[in-house]
């Protein structure tokens, strides 16, 4: 299955009194690049989330966004500072005894003194919190890969159509080049006959020139390799693994063989075929830049 490197996925669930949302989006990149946006208190799971994504995503610049909203979980807890409260109590009683005042201290009155009651973030079970986030993140990755696969299928169909046209043009080049040697030989005979008039033409010399021409302009090896590369291309597009780099290499090979044909052949018809082939190969190259 072919995967595009561009994609988007999102998952949201309420787990353990928290509304957890994970978003993933990516664009093209040569390698796997990862960045994230999340609350500072969740930074302990940064590396875990990266590994979770990288286990299933191998190329592309991926950004993960994590938001967590408490809807039922206790976020803060109130705790008494008993040592400070005892200090206040002893000081007030000592002051009452010294000044001859009645002890009218109450619990609610004592609680009003500064810092007797302290609000602090409730202790979190990091392992359980990670399990909750992981559950949502996996669903987000599923959604993300589903979109990547859909985009990849469109890329595959387009590339196959362009490959078919390249293959068709290779066949036309083979047909056009098949009669070039005999045409060259006949043309050479005609020129020599016009020049030499009644004198005899050296057939051996003509055949030698034709053989040299054939050797310099033969494109059999290039067309055979092009057919081979196209078959390999189709095979790679059926693999269930990242193939973008391999396709990039094969595209370079397609372009190289096509350039060689163009440099060998001065025939106008073949030159036009080569130009069209190069155009189709360039379109393929642009498409595979999006493939994982």
C-alpha positions in Angstrom: 0.0 0.0 0.0 1.3 3.4 -1.0 1.1 6.2 1.7 1.3 9.9 0.9 3.5 11.9 3.2 0.8 14.6 3.7 -2.1 13.8 6.0 -4.2 14.7 8.9 -5.8 12.7 11.7 -7.7 13.5 14.9 -9.1 11.6 17.9 -11.0 12.8 21.0 -12.1 10.8 24.0 -13.2 11.4 27.6 -11.2 9.1 29.8 -10.7 9.2 33.6 -12.4 12.6 34.0 -10.4 14.2 31.2 -11.3 15.2 27.7 -8.2 14.2 25.7 -7.6 15.3 22.1 -4.7 14.3 19.8 -4.2 15.8 16.4 -1.6 14.8 13.8 -0.6 16.5 10.6 2.3 16.1 8.2 4.0 17.5 5.1 6.7 16.2 2.9 10.2 15.7 4.3 13.2 13.6 3.3 13.3 11.8 6.6 11.1 11.4 9.7 10.8 14.7 11.5 8.7 15.1 14.7 7.5 18.1 16.7 4.7 18.5 19.3 2.6 20.9 21.2 1.3 19.9 24.6 0.8 21.2 28.1 4.1 21.4 30.1 2.8 19.0 32.7 2.5 16.3 30.1 6.0 16.7 28.7 7.1 13.5 30.5 5.3 11.6 27.7 7.0 13.5 24.8 9.4 10.7 23.9 6.7 8.0 24.3 4.4 9.8 21.8 7.3 10.2 19.3 8.1 6.5 19.4 4.4 5.6 19.1 4.1 7.7 15.9 7.4 6.7 14.5 6.5 3.0 14.8 4.0 3.5 12.0 5.1 6.6 10.2 8.5 6.5 8.6 8.9 9.7 6.5 7.4 13.2 6.6 7.5 16.2 8.9 4.9 15.3 11.5 3.4 17.6 14.1 1.4 16.2 17.1 -0.9 18.4 19.2 -2.2 17.2 22.6 -4.8 19.0 24.6 -6.3 17.8 27.9 -9.2 19.4 29.7 -10.3 18.2 33.2 -14.0 17.6 33.3 -14.3 15.4 36.3 -10.8 14.6 37.5 -9.5 16.4 40.6 -7.0 18.9 39.4 -6.1 20.6 42.7 -6.2 19.6 46.4 -6.4 21.7 49.6 -4.0 20.7 52.3 -3.5 22.2 55.8 -0.1 23.5 56.9 -0.3 22.0 60.4 3.0 23.3 61.7 2.1 26.9 60.7 -1.4 26.5 62.2 0.2 25.3 65.5 2.5 28.3 65.4 -0.4 30.7 65.0 -2.4 28.9 67.7 0.4 29.1 70.3 1.2 32.7 69.4 -2.5 33.8 69.8 -2.9 32.0 73.1 0.3 33.4 74.4 -0.8 36.9 73.4 -4.3 36.3 75.1 -2.6 35.2 78.3 -0.3 38.1 78.3 -3.0 40.7 77.6 -5.7 39.0 79.7 -8.0 38.4 76.8 -10.4 35.4 76.4 -9.4 32.6 74.1 -12.1 32.9 71.3 -10.1 31.0 68.6 -12.1 28.7 66.3 -11.1 26.4 63.5 -12.6 28.7 60.9 -10.9 31.6 62.4 -7.5 29.9 62.4 -8.0 28.8 58.8 -8.2 32.5 57.7 -4.5 33.1 58.7 -2.2 33.3 55.7 -0.9 30.0 54.2 -2.7 27.8 56.8 -4.5 26.2 53.9 -2.5 25.5 50.8 -3.8 24.7 47.3 -1.6 22.5 45.2 -1.9 20.3 42.1 -3.3 16.9 42.9 -0.8 14.1 42.5 -1.1 12.3 39.1 -0.7 8.7 38.3 1.7 9.2 35.3 1.4 5.6 34.2 -2.4 5.7 34.0 -2.3 9.1 32.4 0.0 7.8 29.7 -2.2 4.9 29.1 -5.2 7.2 28.6 -3.3 9.5 26.2 -1.9 6.5 24.4 -5.4 5.1 23.7 -6.4 8.4 22.1 -3.1 8.8 20.2 -3.4 5.4 18.6 -6.9 6.3 17.3 -5.5 9.6 16.0 -2.7 7.7 14.2 -5.3 5.3 12.7 -7.2 8.3 11.3 -4.0 9.9 10.1 -2.8 6.8 8.2 -6.3 6.3 6.7 -6.0 9.7 5.1 -2.4 9.1 4.0 -3.5 5.8 2.4 -6.4 7.4 0.5 -4.0 10.1 -0.8 -1.4 7.4 -1.6 -3.9 5.5 -3.7 -4.6 8.5 -5.8 -0.9 9.1 -6.3 -0.4 5.4 -7.3 -3.2 5.6 -10.0 -1.7 8.7 -11.5 1.8 7.3 -11.5 0.7 4.1 -13.2 -1.1 6.0 -15.9 2.0 8.0 -16.6 4.2 4.9 -16.6 1.8 3.3 -19.1 2.4 6.3 -21.4 6.2 6.1 -21.0 6.1 2.4 -21.8 4.0 3.2 -24.9 6.5 5.8 -26.0 9.4 3.3 -25.5 7.6 0.9 -27.8 7.2 3.7 -30.4 11.0 4.5 -30.1 11.8 0.8 -30.7 9.6 0.7 -33.8 11.0 4.0 -35.2 14.6 3.0 -34.6 14.2 -0.4 -36.2 14.4 0.9 -39.8 16.9 3.7 -39.2 20.0 1.6 -40.2 18.5 0.5 -43.5 17.2 4.0 -44.2 20.7 5.4 -43.5 22.2 2.8 -45.8 19.9 3.7 -48.6 20.5 7.3 -48.1 24.2 6.8 -48.1 24.0 4.8 -51.4 22.0 7.5 -53.0 24.5 10.2 -52.0 27.4 8.2 -53.2 25.7 7.4 -56.5 25.0 11.1 -57.0 28.6 12.0 -56.3 30.4 9.1 -58.1 27.9 9.0 -61.0 29.0 6.1 -63.2 31.8 4.9 -61.0 31.4 1.8 -58.9 30.3 2.1 -55.3 32.3 0.2 -52.7 29.7 -1.9 -51.0 32.0 -2.9 -48.2 32.7 0.7 -47.4 29.0 1.4 -47.3 28.3 -1.5 -45.0 31.1 -0.4 -42.7 29.7 3.1 -42.5 26.3 1.6 -41.8 27.7 -0.6 -39.1 29.4 2.4 -37.4 26.2 4.3 -37.6 24.2 1.5 -36.1 26.7 1.1 -33.2 26.6 4.8 -32.4 22.8 5.2 -32.6 21.5 1.8 -31.3 19.1 2.3 -28.4 18.3 -1.4 -27.8 20.1 -1.5 -24.5 18.4 1.7 -23.3 14.9 0.5 -24.2 15.4 -2.9 -22.6 16.5 -1.2 -19.4 13.5 1.2 -19.6 11.1 -1.8 -19.8 12.9 -3.4 -16.8 12.7 -0.2 -14.7 9.0 0.2 -15.5 8.3 -3.4 -14.3 10.3 -2.7 -11.1 8.3 0.5 -10.6 5.0 -1.3 -10.8 6.3 -4.0 -8.4 7.4 -1.4 -5.9 4.0 0.3 -6.0 2.4 -3.0 -4.8 4.7 -3.4 -1.7 3.3 -2.9 1.8 6.3 -0.9 2.9 7.8 2.6 2.4 9.1 2.8 -1.2 9.5 6.5 -1.8 13.3 6.5 -1.8 13.5 3.4 -4.1 11.0 5.1 -6.5 13.2 8.2 -6.5 16.2 6.2 -7.5 14.3 4.4 -10.3 12.9 7.7 -11.6 16.5 8.9 -12.0 17.3 5.8 -13.9 14.3 6.3 -16.2 15.5 9.8 -16.9 19.0 8.8 -17.5 18.1 6.1 -20.1 15.7 8.5 -21.8 18.5 11.2 -22.0 20.8 8.6 -23.6 18.3 7.8 -26.3 17.9 11.5 -27.0 21.7 12.0 -27.3 22.0 9.0 -29.7 19.2 9.8 -32.0 19.0 12.8 -34.2 15.8 11.6 -35.9 13.1 14.3 -35.4 10.3 11.8 -34.7 12.3 10.0 -32.0 13.4 13.4 -30.5 9.7 14.3 -30.1 9.1 11.0 -28.4 12.0 11.6 -26.0 10.7 15.1 -25.2 7.3 13.6 -24.3 8.9 10.8 -22.3 11.0 13.3 -20.3 7.8 15.3 -19.6 6.0 12.3 -18.2 8.9 11.2 -16.1 9.2 14.7 -14.6 5.5 14.5 -13.7 6.2 11.1 -12.0 9.1 12.6 -10.2 6.9 15.4 -8.8 4.4 12.9 -7.6 6.8 10.6 -5.8 8.1 13.5 -3.7 4.8 13.0 -1.8 5.2 9.2 -1.3 6.5 7.8 2.0 
